[in-house]
Amino acid sequence: MNKFFFSKMIGMVLGVLMLIVLIGFSFLYLIGTSLGRALYSNVATSIDPKILLIILILFLSCLITAIGILGLKRRAWSRFYSIFCLVIGVCFVIAFFLSFGALGTAFEILLFIIGLIYFLLAYMVKKER
């Protein structure tokens, strides 16, 4: 088998999962702001630049995860990619614990599973599998 076969497979699956998280987070944000406008609540209904920044960061990490696995044969990129996967994995696990009970059980478990898969991907890239 290829040198990074399992890493590439996990990276592709993780890219799709990240796209699902991005769409889910964007959908929850859209529903929240739309309901705020419809019910005339005191919740801010304008577009928050912080939320758009989070959506942009999720999109960029999705792109780096999915496209970045193609350049793993270069040693510097492989090292950067494994550190990137560790950092994103830690962020997702922290997001799981911070959002416990706020997003719904399925979405929270998805965050935790994605964090664990990022740890697995970092390990596989480090071991060159």
Phi and psi in degrees as GROMACS dihedral restraints (atoms count N, CA, C in turn):
[ dihedral_restraints ]
;  ai    aj    ak    al  type     phi  dphi    fc
    3     4     5     6     1   -63.5    20    10
    4     5     6     7     1   166.4    20    10
    6     7     8     9     1   -67.8    20    10
    7     8     9    10     1   -40.8    20    10
    9    10    11    12     1  -116.2    20    10
   10    11    12    13     1    37.3    20    10
   12    13    14    15     1   -62.7    20    10
   13    14    15    16     1   -51.1    20    10
   15    16    17    18     1   -67.7    20    10
   16    17    18    19     1   -35.3    20    10
   18    19    20    21     1   -63.3    20    10
   19    20    21    22     1   -41.6    20    10
   21    22    23    24     1   -67.0    20    10
   22    23    24    25     1   -39.0    20    10
   24    25    26    27     1   -65.7    20    10
   25    26    27    28     1   -45.8    20    10
   27    28    29    30     1   -65.1    20    10
   28    29    30    31     1   -38.5    20    10
   30    31    32    33     1   -63.5    20    10
   31    32    33    34     1   -40.3    20    10
   33    34    35    36     1   -66.7    20    10
   34    35    36    37     1   -43.9    20    10
   36    37    38    39     1   -63.4    20    10
   37    38    39    40     1   -41.1    20    10
   39    40    41    42     1   -67.5    20    10
   40    41    42    43     1   -35.0    20    10
   42    43    44    45     1   -62.0    20    10
   43    44    45    46     1   -40.5    20    10
   45    46    47    48     1   -67.8    20    10
   46    47    48    49     1   -42.2    20    10
   48    49    50    51     1   -62.9    20    10
   49    50    51    52     1   -38.3    20    10
   51    52    53    54     1   -65.4    20    10
   52    53    54    55     1   -36.6    20    10
   54    55    56    57     1   -64.8    20    10
   55    56    57    58     1   -38.1    20    10
   57    58    59    60     1   -64.2    20    10
   58    59    60    61     1   -42.2    20    10
   60    61    62    63     1   -64.7    20    10
   61    62    63    64     1   -40.8    20    10
   63    64    65    66     1   -62.8    20    10
   64    65    66    67     1   -45.3    20    10
   66    67    68    69     1   -66.2    20    10
   67    68    69    70     1   -40.9    20    10
   69    70    71    72     1   -64.3    20    10
   70    71    72    73     1   -44.5    20    10
   72    73    74    75     1   -64.6    20    10
   73    74    75    76     1   -42.0    20    10
   75    76    77    78     1   -64.7    20    10
   76    77    78    79     1   -39.0    20    10
   78    79    80    81     1   -66.1    20    10
   79    80    81    82     1   -43.7    20    10
   81    82    83    84     1   -62.8    20    10
   82    83    84    85     1   -39.2    20    10
   84    85    86    87     1   -65.0    20    10
   85    86    87    88     1   -43.8    20    10
   87    88    89    90     1   -62.9    20    10
   88    89    90    91     1   -44.2    20    10
   90    91    92    93     1   -63.1    20    10
   91    92    93    94     1   -43.6    20    10
   93    94    95    96     1   -62.6    20    10
   94    95    96    97     1   -45.5    20    10
   96    97    98    99     1   -71.6    20    10
   97    98    99   100     1   -35.3    20    10
   99   100   101   102     1   -67.0    20    10
  100   101   102   103     1   -42.1    20    10
  102   103   104   105     1   -66.8    20    10
  103   104   105   106     1   -34.2    20    10
  105   106   107   108     1   -63.2    20    10
  106   107   108   109     1   -39.6    20    10
  108   109   110   111     1   -71.1    20    10
  109   110   111   112     1   -41.3    20    10
  111   112   113   114     1   -69.2    20    10
  112   113   114   115     1   -35.3    20    10
  114   115   116   117     1   -96.4    20    10
  115   116   117   118     1     3.3    20    10
  117   118   119   120     1    51.4    20    10
  118   119   120   121     1    46.8    20    10
  120   121   122   123     1   -82.5    20    10
  121   122   123   124     1   175.4    20    10
  123   124   125   126     1   -84.8    20    10
  124   125   126   127     1    -1.7    20    10
  126   127   128   129     1   -70.8    20    10
  127   128   129   130     1   139.6    20    10
  129   130   131   132     1   -62.1    20    10
  130   131   132   133     1   126.0    20    10
  132   133   134   135     1  -106.5    20    10
  133   134   135   136     1     3.5    20    10
  135   136   137   138     1   -82.8    20    10
  136   137   138   139     1   164.5    20    10
  138   139   140   141     1   -74.0    20    10
  139   140   141   142     1   123.2    20    10
  141   142   143   144     1   -89.4    20    10
  142   143   144   145     1   125.3    20    10
  144   145   146   147     1   -64.5    20    10
  145   146   147   148     1   -26.6    20    10
  147   148   149   150     1   -66.3    20    10
  148   149   150   151     1   -40.4    20    10
  150   151   152   153     1   -67.4    20    10
  151   152   153   154     1   -41.1    20    10
  153   154   155   156     1   -64.2    20    10
  154   155   156   157     1   -34.3    20    10
  156   157   158   159     1   -65.5    20    10
  157   158   159   160     1   -40.5    20    10
  159   160   161   162     1   -64.3    20    10
  160   161   162   163     1   -42.0    20    10
  162   163   164   165     1   -64.2    20    10
  163   164   165   166     1   -39.9    20    10
  165   166   167   168     1   -65.0    20    10
  166   167   168   169     1   -41.2    20    10
  168   169   170   171     1   -64.7    20    10
  169   170   171   172     1   -41.4    20    10
  171   172   173   174     1   -62.2    20    10
  172   173   174   175     1   -40.8    20    10
  174   175   176   177     1   -65.3    20    10
  175   176   177   178     1   -43.3    20    10
  177   178   179   180     1   -65.9    20    10
  178   179   180   181     1   -39.2    20    10
  180   181   182   183     1   -68.5    20    10
  181   182   183   184     1   -31.8    20    10
  183   184   185   186     1   -65.0    20    10
  184   185   186   187     1   -43.5    20    10
  186   187   188   189     1   -66.0    20    10
  187   188   189   190     1   -44.4    20    10
  189   190   191   192     1   -64.2    20    10
  190   191   192   193     1   -37.8    20    10
  192   193   194   195     1   -65.9    20    10
  193   194   195   196     1   -45.5    20    10
  195   196   197   198     1   -77.3    20    10
  196   197   198   199     1   -41.1    20    10
  198   199   200   201     1   -89.1    20    10
  199   200   201   202     1   -28.3    20    10
  201   202   203   204     1   -66.7    20    10
  202   203   204   205     1   -20.5    20    10
  204   205   206   207     1   -72.6    20    10
  205   206   207   208     1   -11.8    20    10
  207   208   209   210     1   -77.6    20    10
  208   209   210   211     1   -19.7    20    10
  210   211   212   213     1  -107.4    20    10
  211   212   213   214     1    27.2    20    10
  213   214   215   216     1   -73.7    20    10
  214   215   216   217     1   -13.9    20    10
  216   217   218   219     1   -70.6    20    10
  217   218   219   220     1   -23.3    20    10
  219   220   221   222     1   -80.6    20    10
  220   221   222   223     1   131.1    20    10
  222   223   224   225     1   -63.9    20    10
  223   224   225   226     1   -42.4    20    10
  225   226   227   228     1   -66.1    20    10
  226   227   228   229     1   -42.4    20    10
  228   229   230   231     1   -67.3    20    10
  229   230   231   232     1   -37.7    20    10
  231   232   233   234     1   -61.9    20    10
  232   233   234   235     1   -41.9    20    10
  234   235   236   237     1   -65.7    20    10
  235   236   237   238     1   -45.0    20    10
  237   238   239   240     1   -62.3    20    10
  238   239   240   241     1   -41.9    20    10
  240   241   242   243     1   -65.6    20    10
  241   242   243   244     1   -38.7    20    10
  243   244   245   246     1   -68.3    20    10
  244   245   246   247     1   -38.6    20    10
  246   247   248   249     1   -67.3    20    10
  247   248   249   250     1   -40.3    20    10
  249   250   251   252     1   -58.8    20    10
  250   251   252   253     1   -44.5    20    10
  252   253   254   255     1   -65.0    20    10
  253   254   255   256     1   -38.4    20    10
  255   256   257   258     1   -64.5    20    10
  256   257   258   259     1   -44.2    20    10
  258   259   260   261     1   -65.6    20    10
  259   260   261   262     1   -44.7    20    10
  261   262   263   264     1   -66.3    20    10
  262   263   264   265     1   -37.8    20    10
  264   265   266   267     1   -62.8    20    10
  265   266   267   268     1   -42.9    20    10
  267   268   269   270     1   -63.4    20    10
  268   269   270   271     1   -41.5    20    10
  270   271   272   273     1   -61.9    20    10
  271   272   273   274     1   -40.3    20    10
  273   274   275   276     1   -70.0    20    10
  274   275   276   277     1   -37.9    20    10
  276   277   278   279     1   -67.6    20    10
  277   278   279   280     1   -40.0    20    10
  279   280   281   282     1   -65.0    20    10
  280   281   282   283     1   -40.7    20    10
  282   283   284   285     1   -62.4    20    10
  283   284   285   286     1   -34.7    20    10
  285   286   287   288     1   -62.1    20    10
  286   287   288   289     1   -47.0    20    10
  288   289   290   291     1   -71.7    20    10
  289   290   291   292     1   -32.2    20    10
  291   292   293   294     1   -73.3    20    10
  292   293   294   295     1   -33.1    20    10
  294   295   296   297     1   -97.7    20    10
  295   296   297   298     1    16.9    20    10
  297   298   299   300     1   -60.3    20    10
  298   299   300   301     1   114.9    20    10
  300   301   302   303     1    90.3    20    10
  301   302   303   304     1     0.5    20    10
  303   304   305   306     1  -104.4    20    10
  304   305   306   307     1   -32.0    20    10
  306   307   308   309     1  -102.6    20    10
  307   308   309   310     1   -10.9    20    10
  309   310   311   312     1   105.2    20    10
  310   311   312   313     1   147.1    20    10
  312   313   314   315     1   -61.3    20    10
  313   314   315   316     1   -44.3    20    10
  315   316   317   318     1   -64.6    20    10
  316   317   318   319     1   -44.5    20    10
  318   319   320   321     1   -68.8    20    10
  319   320   321   322     1   -36.1    20    10
  321   322   323   324     1   -68.3    20    10
  322   323   324   325     1   -42.3    20    10
  324   325   326   327     1   -65.2    20    10
  325   326   327   328     1   -35.7    20    10
  327   328   329   330     1   -62.0    20    10
  328   329   330   331     1   -40.7    20    10
  330   331   332   333     1   -61.2    20    10
  331   332   333   334     1   -43.9    20    10
  333   334   335   336     1   -66.1    20    10
  334   335   336   337     1   -42.4    20    10
  336   337   338   339     1   -65.2    20    10
  337   338   339   340     1   -40.1    20    10
  339   340   341   342     1   -64.3    20    10
  340   341   342   343     1   -39.1    20    10
  342   343   344   345     1   -61.2    20    10
  343   344   345   346     1   -43.1    20    10
  345   346   347   348     1   -66.7    20    10
  346   347   348   349     1   -37.4    20    10
  348   349   350   351     1   -68.0    20    10
  349   350   351   352     1   -34.8    20    10
  351   352   353   354     1   -63.0    20    10
  352   353   354   355     1   -40.0    20    10
  354   355   356   357     1   -61.6    20    10
  355   356   357   358     1   -42.7    20    10
  357   358   359   360     1   -62.7    20    10
  358   359   360   361     1   -41.4    20    10
  360   361   362   363     1   -64.8    20    10
  361   362   363   364     1   -41.1    20    10
  363   364   365   366     1   -62.3    20    10
  364   365   366   367     1   -40.0    20    10
  366   367   368   369     1   -64.9    20    10
  367   368   369   370     1   -43.9    20    10
  369   370   371   372     1   -66.4    20    10
  370   371   372   373     1   -36.6    20    10
  372   373   374   375     1   -68.9    20    10
  373   374   375   376     1   -39.6    20    10
  375   376   377   378     1   -64.2    20    10
  376   377   378   379     1   -38.8    20    10
  378   379   380   381     1   -85.4    20    10
  379   380   381   382     1    -0.5    20    10
  381   382   383   384     1    57.9    20    10
  382   383   384   385     1    47.1    20    10
